Amino acid sequence: QVQLVESGGGLVQPGGFLRLSCAASGITFSINAMGWYRQAPGKQRELVATITSGGSTNYADSVKGRFTISRDNAKNTVVLQMNSLKPEDTAVYYCNLKGVRGNVNYNSWGQGTQVTVSS
């Protein structure tokens, strides 16, 4: 069974930084992409950043230039470095993994980690 364990959330002042990590285990298929999504109170979950197994990245416009996603394929981990944080970045951040084995697609989520940006 796939398990995604997130770490690194917390409270930070505006302009500060945080580093989120996600480690995947129980992988028995090919991973296509890993990434981070977030959900603020009263809002829908939205994409923050994703990275494919080949290293291609995709960022939400709101985080471009401030956040960086990276991945260790050998360890099945993904890291989100968040700099110049803003109050509007406050949300629960979820790790996501997409993969495939044969004709079966996998789409797994972590339990989420809270990020609060406030003075």
Buried (B, 14 or more C-beta within 10 A) or exposed (E): EBEBBBEBBEEBEEEBEBEBBBBBEEBEBEBBBBBBBBBBEEEEBEBBBBBBEEEEBBBBEEBEEBBBBEBEEEEBBBBBBBBEBBEEBBBBBBBBBBBEEEEEEBEBBBEBBEBBBEE
